[in-house]
Amino acid sequence: MSNLTKLALEQSLKRFLLKKPLDKITIKDLTDDVGISRMSFYYHFKDIYDLVE
């Protein structure tokens, strides 16, 4: 499950990057798109820049 969540967040970020710059993408955008809570995001990543790496 953990790897699937990470992969889903990565794919969501890539989709959003096609629409707007990184500094305009919020964690809420990503978590709403994937269907997880913000706390689940923070379980896997420290912040959005950690996800980029």
PQR file with spaces between the fields and no chain letter, atoms N, CA, C, O and H, PARSE charges and radii, in Angstrom:
ATOM       1  N    MET     1       0.825   -1.198    0.000 -0.4000 1.5000
ATOM       2  CA   MET     1       0.000    0.000    0.000 -0.0000 2.0000
ATOM       3  C    MET     1       0.868    1.260    0.000  0.5500 1.7000
ATOM       4  O    MET     1       0.569    2.230   -0.697 -0.5500 1.4000
ATOM       5  N    SER     2       1.929    1.236    0.777 -0.4000 1.5000
ATOM       6  CA   SER     2       2.781    2.412    0.898 -0.0000 2.0000
ATOM       7  C    SER     2       3.395    2.812   -0.441  0.5500 1.7000
ATOM       8  O    SER     2       3.398    3.992   -0.791 -0.5500 1.4000
ATOM       9  H    SER     2       2.172    0.448    1.344  0.4000 1.0000
ATOM      10  N    ASN     3       3.906    1.858   -1.180 -0.4000 1.5000
ATOM      11  CA   ASN     3       4.502    2.167   -2.476 -0.0000 2.0000
ATOM      12  C    ASN     3       3.458    2.654   -3.469  0.5500 1.7000
ATOM      13  O    ASN     3       3.743    3.522   -4.293 -0.5500 1.4000
ATOM      14  H    ASN     3       3.904    0.899   -0.895  0.4000 1.0000
ATOM      15  N    LEU     4       2.260    2.106   -3.397 -0.4000 1.5000
ATOM      16  CA   LEU     4       1.184    2.557   -4.285 -0.0000 2.0000
ATOM      17  C    LEU     4       0.808    4.003   -3.993  0.5500 1.7000
ATOM      18  O    LEU     4       0.535    4.773   -4.913 -0.5500 1.4000
ATOM      19  H    LEU     4       2.029    1.401   -2.728  0.4000 1.0000
ATOM      20  N    THR     5       0.792    4.369   -2.730 -0.4000 1.5000
ATOM      21  CA   THR     5       0.474    5.740   -2.348 -0.0000 2.0000
ATOM      22  C    THR     5       1.539    6.692   -2.855  0.5500 1.7000
ATOM      23  O    THR     5       1.223    7.747   -3.405 -0.5500 1.4000
ATOM      24  H    THR     5       1.014    3.743   -1.983  0.4000 1.0000
ATOM      25  N    LYS     6       2.792    6.330   -2.674 -0.4000 1.5000
ATOM      26  CA   LYS     6       3.895    7.168   -3.153 -0.0000 2.0000
ATOM      27  C    LYS     6       3.818    7.339   -4.663  0.5500 1.7000
ATOM      28  O    LYS     6       3.977    8.446   -5.175 -0.5500 1.4000
ATOM      29  H    LYS     6       3.049    5.473   -2.227  0.4000 1.0000
ATOM      30  N    LEU     7       3.577    6.251   -5.369 -0.4000 1.5000
ATOM      31  CA   LEU     7       3.475    6.301   -6.827 -0.0000 2.0000
ATOM      32  C    LEU     7       2.300    7.175   -7.267  0.5500 1.7000
ATOM      33  O    LEU     7       2.422    7.956   -8.211 -0.5500 1.4000
ATOM      34  H    LEU     7       3.448    5.351   -4.952  0.4000 1.0000
ATOM      35  N    ALA     8       1.173    7.041   -6.585 -0.4000 1.5000
ATOM      36  CA   ALA     8      -0.001    7.856   -6.922 -0.0000 2.0000
ATOM      37  C    ALA     8       0.280    9.337   -6.700  0.5500 1.7000
ATOM      38  O    ALA     8      -0.138   10.170   -7.504 -0.5500 1.4000
ATOM      39  H    ALA     8       1.075    6.407   -5.819  0.4000 1.0000
ATOM      40  N    LEU     9       0.977    9.675   -5.629 -0.4000 1.5000
ATOM      41  CA   LEU     9       1.326   11.071   -5.359 -0.0000 2.0000
ATOM      42  C    LEU     9       2.294   11.604   -6.407  0.5500 1.7000
ATOM      43  O    LEU     9       2.171   12.748   -6.844 -0.5500 1.4000
ATOM      44  H    LEU     9       1.317    8.998   -4.975  0.4000 1.0000
ATOM      45  N    GLU    10       3.250   10.782   -6.808 -0.4000 1.5000
ATOM      46  CA   GLU    10       4.199   11.194   -7.852 -0.0000 2.0000
ATOM      47  C    GLU    10       3.474   11.470   -9.164  0.5500 1.7000
ATOM      48  O    GLU    10       3.739   12.477   -9.820 -0.5500 1.4000
ATOM      49  H    GLU    10       3.350    9.853   -6.453  0.4000 1.0000
ATOM      50  N    GLN    11       2.567   10.589   -9.547 -0.4000 1.5000
ATOM      51  CA   GLN    11       1.824   10.773  -10.790 -0.0000 2.0000
ATOM      52  C    GLN    11       0.915   11.997  -10.716  0.5500 1.7000
ATOM      53  O    GLN    11       0.769   12.728  -11.696 -0.5500 1.4000
ATOM      54  H    GLN    11       2.351    9.771   -9.013  0.4000 1.0000
ATOM      55  N    SER    12       0.313   12.215   -9.568 -0.4000 1.5000
ATOM      56  CA   SER    12      -0.541   13.382   -9.388 -0.0000 2.0000
ATOM      57  C    SER    12       0.277   14.656   -9.531  0.5500 1.7000
ATOM      58  O    SER    12      -0.156   15.603  -10.188 -0.5500 1.4000
ATOM      59  H    SER    12       0.431   11.621   -8.772  0.4000 1.0000
ATOM      60  N    LEU    13       1.450   14.685   -8.923 -0.4000 1.5000
ATOM      61  CA   LEU    13       2.317   15.860   -9.027 -0.0000 2.0000
ATOM      62  C    LEU    13       2.693   16.127  -10.483  0.5500 1.7000
ATOM      63  O    LEU    13       2.695   17.278  -10.920 -0.5500 1.4000
ATOM      64  H    LEU    13       1.802   13.916   -8.389  0.4000 1.0000
ATOM      65  N    LYS    14       3.005   15.090  -11.223 -0.4000 1.5000
ATOM      66  CA   LYS    14       3.357   15.256  -12.639 -0.0000 2.0000
ATOM      67  C    LYS    14       2.191   15.855  -13.426  0.5500 1.7000
ATOM      68  O    LYS    14       2.395   16.717  -14.281 -0.5500 1.4000
ATOM      69  H    LYS    14       3.003   14.156  -10.868  0.4000 1.0000
ATOM      70  N    ARG    15       0.974   15.402  -13.137 -0.4000 1.5000
ATOM      71  CA   ARG    15      -0.202   15.955  -13.820 -0.0000 2.0000
ATOM      72  C    ARG    15      -0.391   17.430  -13.490  0.5500 1.7000
ATOM      73  O    ARG    15      -0.674   18.239  -14.374 -0.5500 1.4000
ATOM      74  H    ARG    15       0.809   14.702  -12.442  0.4000 1.0000
ATOM      75  N    PHE    16      -0.235   17.775  -12.226 -0.4000 1.5000
ATOM      76  CA   PHE    16      -0.396   19.174  -11.822 -0.0000 2.0000
ATOM      77  C    PHE    16       0.697   20.054  -12.407  0.5500 1.7000
ATOM      78  O    PHE    16       0.442   21.215  -12.728 -0.5500 1.4000
ATOM      79  H    PHE    16      -0.005   17.118  -11.508  0.4000 1.0000
ATOM      80  N    LEU    17       1.904   19.530  -12.552 -0.4000 1.5000
ATOM      81  CA   LEU    17       2.998   20.331  -13.115 -0.0000 2.0000
ATOM      82  C    LEU    17       2.746   20.702  -14.567  0.5500 1.7000
ATOM      83  O    LEU    17       3.315   21.672  -15.068 -0.5500 1.4000
ATOM      84  H    LEU    17       2.111   18.588  -12.292  0.4000 1.0000
ATOM      85  N    LEU    18       1.904   19.943  -15.244 -0.4000 1.5000
ATOM      86  CA   LEU    18       1.538   20.279  -16.619 -0.0000 2.0000
ATOM      87  C    LEU    18       0.598   21.487  -16.653  0.5500 1.7000
ATOM      88  O    LEU    18       0.497   22.169  -17.673 -0.5500 1.4000
ATOM      89  H    LEU    18       1.442   19.154  -14.837  0.4000 1.0000
ATOM      90  N    LYS    19      -0.084   21.746  -15.546 -0.4000 1.5000
ATOM      91  CA   LYS    19      -1.087   22.804  -15.483 -0.0000 2.0000
ATOM      92  C    LYS    19      -0.591   24.086  -14.817  0.5500 1.7000
ATOM      93  O    LYS    19      -0.962   25.188  -15.223 -0.5500 1.4000
ATOM      94  H    LYS    19      -0.001   21.192  -14.717  0.4000 1.0000
ATOM      95  N    LYS    20       0.258   23.933  -13.781 -0.4000 1.5000
ATOM      96  CA   LYS    20       0.699   25.116  -13.046 -0.0000 2.0000
ATOM      97  C    LYS    20       2.081   24.888  -12.450  0.5500 1.7000
ATOM      98  O    LYS    20       2.527   23.748  -12.321 -0.5500 1.4000
ATOM      99  H    LYS    20       0.559   23.038  -13.451  0.4000 1.0000
ATOM     100  N    PRO    21       2.762   25.980  -12.084 -0.5600 1.5000
ATOM     101  CA   PRO    21       4.123   25.851  -11.542  0.2800 2.0000
ATOM     102  C    PRO    21       4.133   25.199  -10.157  0.5500 1.7000
ATOM     103  O    PRO    21       3.125   25.184   -9.450 -0.5500 1.4000
ATOM     104  N    LEU    22       5.280   24.671   -9.798 -0.4000 1.5000
ATOM     105  CA   LEU    22       5.421   23.945   -8.535 -0.0000 2.0000
ATOM     106  C    LEU    22       5.036   24.791   -7.327  0.5500 1.7000
ATOM     107  O    LEU    22       4.416   24.283   -6.392 -0.5500 1.4000
ATOM     108  H    LEU    22       6.098   24.683  -10.372  0.4000 1.0000
ATOM     109  N    ASP    23       5.388   26.056   -7.332 -0.4000 1.5000
ATOM     110  CA   ASP    23       5.096   26.886   -6.164 -0.0000 2.0000
ATOM     111  C    ASP    23       3.607   27.201   -6.006  0.5500 1.7000
ATOM     112  O    ASP    23       3.202   27.767   -4.991 -0.5500 1.4000
ATOM     113  H    ASP    23       5.892   26.468   -8.091  0.4000 1.0000
ATOM     114  N    LYS    24       2.796   26.843   -6.990 -0.4000 1.5000
ATOM     115  CA   LYS    24       1.339   27.047   -6.913 -0.0000 2.0000
ATOM     116  C    LYS    24       0.590   25.753   -6.588  0.5500 1.7000
ATOM     117  O    LYS    24      -0.622   25.778   -6.375 -0.5500 1.4000
ATOM     118  H    LYS    24       3.125   26.383   -7.815  0.4000 1.0000
ATOM     119  N    ILE    25       1.296   24.631   -6.548 -0.4000 1.5000
ATOM     120  CA   ILE    25       0.682   23.337   -6.243 -0.0000 2.0000
ATOM     121  C    ILE    25       0.697   23.147   -4.734  0.5500 1.7000
ATOM     122  O    ILE    25       1.732   23.302   -4.087 -0.5500 1.4000
ATOM     123  H    ILE    25       2.281   24.610   -6.721  0.4000 1.0000
ATOM     124  N    THR    26      -0.458   22.812   -4.187 -0.4000 1.5000
ATOM     125  CA   THR    26      -0.545   22.611   -2.742 -0.0000 2.0000
ATOM     126  C    THR    26      -0.641   21.120   -2.412  0.5500 1.7000
ATOM     127  O    THR    26      -0.980   20.291   -3.257 -0.5500 1.4000
ATOM     128  H    THR    26      -1.299   22.686   -4.713  0.4000 1.0000
ATOM     129  N    ILE    27      -0.336   20.819   -1.179 -0.4000 1.5000
ATOM     130  CA   ILE    27      -0.479   19.437   -0.722 -0.0000 2.0000
ATOM     131  C    ILE    27      -1.945   19.035   -0.765  0.5500 1.7000
ATOM     132  O    ILE    27      -2.269   17.880   -1.040 -0.5500 1.4000
ATOM     133  H    ILE    27      -0.060   21.492   -0.493  0.4000 1.0000
ATOM     134  N    LYS    28      -2.825   19.983   -0.494 -0.4000 1.5000
ATOM     135  CA   LYS    28      -4.267   19.702   -0.579 -0.0000 2.0000
ATOM     136  C    LYS    28      -4.662   19.309   -1.997  0.5500 1.7000
ATOM     137  O    LYS    28      -5.478   18.405   -2.180 -0.5500 1.4000
ATOM     138  H    LYS    28      -2.562   20.921   -0.270  0.4000 1.0000
ATOM     139  N    ASP    29      -4.095   19.975   -3.008 -0.4000 1.5000
ATOM     140  CA   ASP    29      -4.358   19.598   -4.396 -0.0000 2.0000
ATOM     141  C    ASP    29      -4.025   18.123   -4.624  0.5500 1.7000
ATOM     142  O    ASP    29      -4.817   17.368   -5.188 -0.5500 1.4000
ATOM     143  H    ASP    29      -3.432   20.709   -2.860  0.4000 1.0000
ATOM     144  N    LEU    30      -2.848   17.742   -4.174 -0.4000 1.5000
ATOM     145  CA   LEU    30      -2.376   16.370   -4.395 -0.0000 2.0000
ATOM     146  C    LEU    30      -3.195   15.356   -3.615  0.5500 1.7000
ATOM     147  O    LEU    30      -3.593   14.325   -4.158 -0.5500 1.4000
ATOM     148  H    LEU    30      -2.205   18.356   -3.716  0.4000 1.0000
ATOM     149  N    THR    31      -3.449   15.645   -2.341 -0.4000 1.5000
ATOM     150  CA   THR    31      -4.181   14.668   -1.530 -0.0000 2.0000
ATOM     151  C    THR    31      -5.632   14.530   -1.975  0.5500 1.7000
ATOM     152  O    THR    31      -6.191   13.434   -1.929 -0.5500 1.4000
ATOM     153  H    THR    31      -3.126   16.482   -1.901  0.4000 1.0000
ATOM     154  N    ASP    32      -6.241   15.617   -2.399 -0.4000 1.5000
ATOM     155  CA   ASP    32      -7.611   15.532   -2.934 -0.0000 2.0000
ATOM     156  C    ASP    32      -7.638   14.712   -4.216  0.5500 1.7000
ATOM     157  O    ASP    32      -8.552   13.918   -4.432 -0.5500 1.4000
ATOM     158  H    ASP    32      -5.787   16.507   -2.436  0.4000 1.0000
ATOM     159  N    ASP    33      -6.640   14.906   -5.058 -0.4000 1.5000
ATOM     160  CA   ASP    33      -6.569   14.181   -6.324 -0.0000 2.0000
ATOM     161  C    ASP    33      -6.395   12.680   -6.101  0.5500 1.7000
ATOM     162  O    ASP    33      -7.012   11.869   -6.791 -0.5500 1.4000
ATOM     163  H    ASP    33      -5.897   15.551   -4.883  0.4000 1.0000
ATOM     164  N    VAL    34      -5.564   12.320   -5.147 -0.4000 1.5000
ATOM     165  CA   VAL    34      -5.269   10.907   -4.876 -0.0000 2.0000
ATOM     166  C    VAL    34      -6.322   10.280   -3.965  0.5500 1.7000
ATOM     167  O    VAL    34      -6.542    9.069   -4.003 -0.5500 1.4000
ATOM     168  H    VAL    34      -5.063   12.979   -4.586  0.4000 1.0000
ATOM     169  N    GLY    35      -6.967   11.103   -3.152 -0.4000 1.5000
ATOM     170  CA   GLY    35      -7.994   10.575   -2.254 -0.0000 2.0000
ATOM     171  C    GLY    35      -7.437   10.095   -0.922  0.5500 1.7000
ATOM     172  O    GLY    35      -7.924    9.114   -0.359 -0.5500 1.4000
ATOM     173  H    GLY    35      -6.788   12.086   -3.122  0.4000 1.0000
ATOM     174  N    ILE    36      -6.415   10.785   -0.415 -0.4000 1.5000
ATOM     175  CA   ILE    36      -5.850   10.442    0.879 -0.0000 2.0000
ATOM     176  C    ILE    36      -5.887   11.683    1.773  0.5500 1.7000
ATOM     177  O    ILE    36      -6.182   12.784    1.309 -0.5500 1.4000
ATOM     178  H    ILE    36      -6.020   11.581   -0.872  0.4000 1.0000
ATOM     179  N    SER    37      -5.590   11.495    3.038 -0.4000 1.5000
ATOM     180  CA   SER    37      -5.560   12.626    3.962 -0.0000 2.0000
ATOM     181  C    SER    37      -4.196   13.317    3.906  0.5500 1.7000
ATOM     182  O    SER    37      -3.214   12.745    3.434 -0.5500 1.4000
ATOM     183  H    SER    37      -5.351   10.601    3.415  0.4000 1.0000
ATOM     184  N    ARG    38      -4.158   14.548    4.394 -0.4000 1.5000
ATOM     185  CA   ARG    38      -2.888   15.278    4.434 -0.0000 2.0000
ATOM     186  C    ARG    38      -1.897   14.561    5.341  0.5500 1.7000
ATOM     187  O    ARG    38      -0.697   14.564    5.070 -0.5500 1.4000
ATOM     188  H    ARG    38      -4.956   15.013    4.777  0.4000 1.0000
ATOM     189  N    MET    39      -2.383   13.955    6.404 -0.4000 1.5000
ATOM     190  CA   MET    39      -1.488   13.234    7.319 -0.0000 2.0000
ATOM     191  C    MET    39      -0.844   12.033    6.614  0.5500 1.7000
ATOM     192  O    MET    39       0.301   11.686    6.906 -0.5500 1.4000
ATOM     193  H    MET    39      -3.358   13.953    6.624  0.4000 1.0000
ATOM     194  N    SER    40      -1.554   11.417    5.714 -0.4000 1.5000
ATOM     195  CA   SER    40      -0.962   10.319    4.945 -0.0000 2.0000
ATOM     196  C    SER    40       0.175   10.829    4.071  0.5500 1.7000
ATOM     197  O    SER    40       1.201   10.166    3.915 -0.5500 1.4000
ATOM     198  H    SER    40      -2.483   11.699    5.477  0.4000 1.0000
ATOM     199  N    PHE    41      -0.022   12.013    3.505 -0.4000 1.5000
ATOM     200  CA   PHE    41       1.056   12.619    2.715 -0.0000 2.0000
ATOM     201  C    PHE    41       2.284   12.814    3.593  0.5500 1.7000
ATOM     202  O    PHE    41       3.392   12.437    3.211 -0.5500 1.4000
ATOM     203  H    PHE    41      -0.855   12.551    3.631  0.4000 1.0000
ATOM     204  N    TYR    42       2.090   13.402    4.765 -0.4000 1.5000
ATOM     205  CA   TYR    42       3.215   13.689    5.656 -0.0000 2.0000
ATOM     206  C    TYR    42       3.840   12.428    6.247  0.5500 1.7000
ATOM     207  O    TYR    42       4.971   12.466    6.732 -0.5500 1.4000
ATOM     208  H    TYR    42       1.190   13.708    5.075  0.4000 1.0000
ATOM     209  N    TYR    43       3.119   11.325    6.210 -0.4000 1.5000
ATOM     210  CA   TYR    43       3.701   10.049    6.627 -0.0000 2.0000
ATOM     211  C    TYR    43       4.805    9.640    5.653  0.5500 1.7000
ATOM     212  O    TYR    43       5.808    9.053    6.059 -0.5500 1.4000
ATOM     213  H    TYR    43       2.200   11.295    5.817  0.4000 1.0000
ATOM     214  N    HIS    44       4.621    9.947    4.381 -0.4000 1.5000
ATOM     215  CA   HIS    44       5.562    9.540    3.338 -0.0000 2.0000
ATOM     216  C    HIS    44       6.598   10.604    3.004  0.5500 1.7000
ATOM     217  O    HIS    44       7.743   10.280    2.690 -0.5500 1.4000
ATOM     218  H    HIS    44       3.806   10.423    4.051  0.4000 1.0000
ATOM     219  N    PHE    45       6.202   11.876    3.071 -0.4000 1.5000
ATOM     220  CA   PHE    45       7.078   12.958    2.637 -0.0000 2.0000
ATOM     221  C    PHE    45       7.072   14.094    3.647  0.5500 1.7000
ATOM     222  O    PHE    45       6.067   14.352    4.309 -0.5500 1.4000
ATOM     223  H    PHE    45       5.272   12.139    3.327  0.4000 1.0000
ATOM     224  N    LYS    46       8.209   14.767    3.754 -0.4000 1.5000
ATOM     225  CA   LYS    46       8.350   15.884    4.681 -0.0000 2.0000
ATOM     226  C    LYS    46       7.600   17.117    4.171  0.5500 1.7000
ATOM     227  O    LYS    46       6.967   17.832    4.947 -0.5500 1.4000
ATOM     228  H    LYS    46       9.026   14.557    3.216  0.4000 1.0000
ATOM     229  N    ASP    47       7.678   17.357    2.862 -0.4000 1.5000
ATOM     230  CA   ASP    47       6.978   18.467    2.221 -0.0000 2.0000
ATOM     231  C    ASP    47       6.922   18.194    0.721  0.5500 1.7000
ATOM     232  O    ASP    47       7.365   17.142    0.260 -0.5500 1.4000
ATOM     233  H    ASP    47       8.193   16.776    2.231  0.4000 1.0000
ATOM     234  N    ILE    48       6.382   19.132   -0.028 -0.4000 1.5000
ATOM     235  CA   ILE    48       6.203   18.910   -1.468 -0.0000 2.0000
ATOM     236  C    ILE    48       7.550   18.808   -2.190  0.5500 1.7000
ATOM     237  O    ILE    48       7.667   18.119   -3.204 -0.5500 1.4000
ATOM     238  H    ILE    48       6.022   19.986    0.347  0.4000 1.0000
ATOM     239  N    TYR    49       8.562   19.497   -1.661 -0.4000 1.5000
ATOM     240  CA   TYR    49       9.892   19.443   -2.278 -0.0000 2.0000
ATOM     241  C    TYR    49      10.559   18.085   -2.034  0.5500 1.7000
ATOM     242  O    TYR    49      11.375   17.641   -2.841 -0.5500 1.4000
ATOM     243  H    TYR    49       8.467   20.057   -0.838  0.4000 1.0000
ATOM     244  N    ASP    50      10.219   17.441   -0.946 -0.4000 1.5000
ATOM     245  CA   ASP    50      10.687   16.085   -0.675 -0.0000 2.0000
ATOM     246  C    ASP    50      10.096   15.126   -1.708  0.5500 1.7000
ATOM     247  O    ASP    50      10.784   14.214   -2.169 -0.5500 1.4000
ATOM     248  H    ASP    50       9.556   17.802   -0.290  0.4000 1.0000
ATOM     249  N    LEU    51       8.851   15.319   -2.067 -0.4000 1.5000
ATOM     250  CA   LEU    51       8.209   14.521   -3.109 -0.0000 2.0000
ATOM     251  C    LEU    51       8.885   14.723   -4.457  0.5500 1.7000
ATOM     252  O    LEU    51       9.031   13.769   -5.222 -0.5500 1.4000
ATOM     253  H    LEU    51       8.292   16.059   -1.693  0.4000 1.0000
ATOM     254  N    VAL    52       9.296   15.939   -4.757 -0.4000 1.5000
ATOM     255  CA   VAL    52       9.970   16.232   -6.024 -0.0000 2.0000
ATOM     256  C    VAL    52      11.274   15.446   -6.128  0.5500 1.7000
ATOM     257  O    VAL    52      11.609   14.928   -7.194 -0.5500 1.4000
ATOM     258  H    VAL    52       9.177   16.714   -4.135  0.4000 1.0000
ATOM     259  N    GLU    53      12.005   15.358   -5.023 -0.4000 1.5000
ATOM     260  CA   GLU    53      13.277   14.631   -5.025 -0.0000 2.0000
ATOM     261  C    GLU    53      13.046   13.172   -5.241  0.5500 1.7000
ATOM     262  O    GLU    53      14.000   12.395   -5.274 -0.5500 1.4000
ATOM     263  H    GLU    53      11.733   15.778   -4.157  0.4000 1.0000
